[in-house]
Amino acid sequence: MLRNLTDILSEEGKVESLSVPYEAAFFQKDGVNCKVLSDEPIAFVFTNTAKGEARIEGKGSIRLQCRCDRCLKRVDIDVPVLIDENVREENADRQTGDEQPFWHDAKLDTELLITNEILVNFPAKILCKEDCKGLCPNCGKDLNEGDCGCDTFVPDPRWAALSNISLKQ
């Protein structure tokens, strides 16, 4: 959603609040696809801090349905969204060293701003529970439901050459 901030930038001391829903149906990061479950909007506050400058604050959380990294069960996670950005009208038309792709022509792309914040706060590992045992590498059974009975012995590869020696004379 594009939000024009011209009125905020032009009137010193002006404060405006706005609730913005995250409209994406899916979120993707590093090959992980998550369904967006949250329908609660992010609460934004736009504040004029000086002539042609504004502070953008946003607070909320997005609920995503992802898969556990170990057992592939569906897991609902809440990703916090805490936005605190300063923008200037003069930077709206040209990119600077501090690029803000969500800000162009005094228009704020709230969808991109929220997506960037989810990227920053997305967990490194998604687990259904802290001690998830994952899947058996041989048969694929969920080890959280019980042992599968597969032989999980992995010999030390440094001794592999000795396994070919015959003890018979």
C-alpha positions as CSV (number, residue, x, y, z in Angstrom):
1,M,0.0,0.0,0.0
2,L,1.4,3.4,-1.0
3,R,0.9,6.1,1.5
4,N,1.5,9.7,0.4
5,L,3.3,11.7,3.1
6,T,3.3,15.1,1.5
7,D,0.8,16.5,4.0
8,I,2.9,15.2,6.9
9,L,6.1,16.6,5.5
10,S,4.6,20.0,4.8
11,E,3.0,20.7,8.2
12,E,5.4,21.0,11.1
13,G,4.5,19.1,14.2
14,K,1.8,17.1,12.5
15,V,1.1,13.6,13.8
16,E,-1.0,11.0,12.0
17,S,-1.9,7.5,13.0
18,L,-2.8,4.8,10.5
19,S,-3.5,1.0,10.7
20,V,-2.1,-0.9,7.7
21,P,-2.8,-4.5,7.0
22,Y,-0.1,-6.8,5.6
23,E,-1.7,-7.8,2.3
24,A,0.7,-10.5,1.2
25,A,-0.6,-14.1,1.2
26,F,2.8,-15.7,1.4
27,F,6.2,-14.8,2.7
28,Q,9.4,-16.3,1.3
29,K,13.0,-16.2,2.6
30,D,15.9,-18.4,1.6
31,G,13.6,-21.0,0.0
32,V,11.3,-21.1,3.1
33,N,7.7,-20.5,2.1
34,C,5.3,-19.4,4.8
35,K,1.6,-18.6,4.6
36,V,0.6,-15.3,6.2
37,L,-2.1,-16.0,8.8
38,S,-2.2,-12.6,10.5
39,D,-5.0,-10.2,9.7
40,E,-4.2,-7.7,12.4
41,P,-2.9,-4.4,10.9
42,I,0.3,-2.8,11.9
43,A,-0.2,0.4,13.8
44,F,1.8,3.3,12.2
45,V,2.4,6.8,13.5
46,F,3.8,9.4,11.2
47,T,5.3,12.4,12.9
48,N,6.7,15.6,11.3
49,T,10.0,16.2,13.0
50,A,11.2,19.2,10.9
51,K,10.4,20.9,7.6
52,G,10.5,18.2,5.0
53,E,11.3,15.4,7.5
54,A,9.2,12.7,9.1
55,R,9.6,9.9,11.5
56,I,7.8,6.6,10.8
57,E,7.0,4.3,13.6
58,G,5.2,1.0,13.3
59,K,4.4,-1.7,15.8
60,G,2.7,-5.1,15.6
61,S,3.4,-8.7,14.6
62,I,2.7,-10.9,11.7
63,R,1.6,-14.5,12.2
64,L,3.1,-17.0,9.7
65,Q,2.6,-20.7,9.2
66,C,5.9,-22.3,8.2
67,R,7.3,-25.8,8.4
68,C,9.6,-27.1,11.2
69,D,13.2,-27.3,9.9
70,R,13.6,-30.8,11.4
71,C,10.3,-32.7,11.1
72,L,8.4,-30.6,8.5
73,K,5.3,-30.2,10.7
74,R,3.4,-27.0,10.3
75,V,4.3,-24.4,12.9
76,D,2.7,-21.0,13.6
77,I,5.2,-18.3,14.5
78,D,4.8,-14.7,15.4
79,V,7.3,-12.3,13.8
80,P,7.5,-8.9,15.6
81,V,7.3,-5.8,13.4
82,L,9.0,-2.8,15.1
83,I,9.6,0.1,12.6
84,D,11.5,3.2,13.4
85,E,12.6,5.1,10.3
86,N,13.4,8.7,9.5
87,V,12.7,10.0,6.0
88,R,13.4,13.3,4.2
89,E,11.5,14.9,1.4
90,E,14.7,15.7,-0.4
91,N,15.7,12.0,-0.5
92,A,12.4,11.0,-2.0
93,D,13.5,11.7,-5.6
94,R,17.2,10.6,-5.5
95,Q,18.8,7.6,-4.0
96,T,21.6,8.3,-1.5
97,G,24.2,6.1,0.2
98,D,21.5,5.2,2.7
99,E,19.1,3.8,0.2
100,Q,15.5,3.4,1.3
101,P,13.6,1.5,-1.5
102,F,10.4,1.8,0.4
103,W,10.5,5.7,0.1
104,H,10.1,7.4,-3.3
105,D,8.4,10.6,-4.4
106,A,7.2,11.4,-0.9
107,K,5.3,8.1,-1.0
108,L,5.9,5.3,1.5
109,D,5.5,1.7,0.4
110,T,4.2,0.2,3.7
111,E,4.1,-3.3,2.3
112,L,7.8,-3.3,1.5
113,L,8.6,-1.6,4.8
114,I,6.8,-4.4,6.7
115,T,8.3,-7.1,4.5
116,N,11.8,-5.7,5.2
117,E,11.1,-5.8,9.0
118,I,9.9,-9.4,8.8
119,L,13.1,-10.3,7.0
120,V,15.2,-8.8,9.7
121,N,13.2,-10.5,12.5
122,F,12.6,-13.9,10.9
123,P,14.0,-16.7,13.0
124,A,17.2,-18.5,11.8
125,K,15.7,-21.9,12.6
126,I,12.0,-22.7,12.9
127,L,11.3,-25.6,15.3
128,C,7.9,-27.1,16.3
129,K,9.4,-27.6,19.8
130,E,12.8,-27.0,21.3
131,D,13.8,-30.7,21.4
132,C,12.4,-31.7,18.0
133,K,14.1,-35.0,16.9
134,G,13.4,-34.5,13.2
135,L,13.0,-37.3,10.6
136,C,14.9,-40.6,10.3
137,P,17.5,-40.1,7.5
138,N,16.9,-43.7,6.4
139,C,13.1,-44.2,6.4
140,G,11.8,-40.7,6.9
141,K,9.7,-41.5,10.0
142,D,9.0,-38.6,12.4
143,L,11.2,-39.5,15.4
144,N,9.1,-37.4,17.7
145,E,6.4,-40.1,17.4
146,G,8.8,-42.9,18.4
147,D,11.8,-44.8,17.3
148,C,11.7,-46.3,13.8
149,G,14.1,-49.2,14.4
150,C,16.5,-48.3,11.6
151,D,20.2,-49.0,12.1
152,T,21.6,-45.5,12.8
153,F,25.2,-46.7,13.5
154,V,27.7,-44.6,11.5
155,P,31.2,-46.1,11.6
156,D,34.2,-43.8,12.0
157,P,35.5,-43.2,8.4
158,R,39.1,-43.1,9.7
159,W,38.8,-46.8,10.4
160,A,37.0,-47.7,7.1
161,A,40.2,-49.3,5.6
162,L,40.3,-51.8,8.4
163,S,36.8,-53.2,7.6
164,N,38.3,-54.7,4.4
165,I,40.9,-56.8,6.3
166,S,40.1,-60.4,6.6
167,L,41.1,-62.2,9.9
168,K,41.1,-65.7,8.2
169,Q,44.5,-67.2,7.5
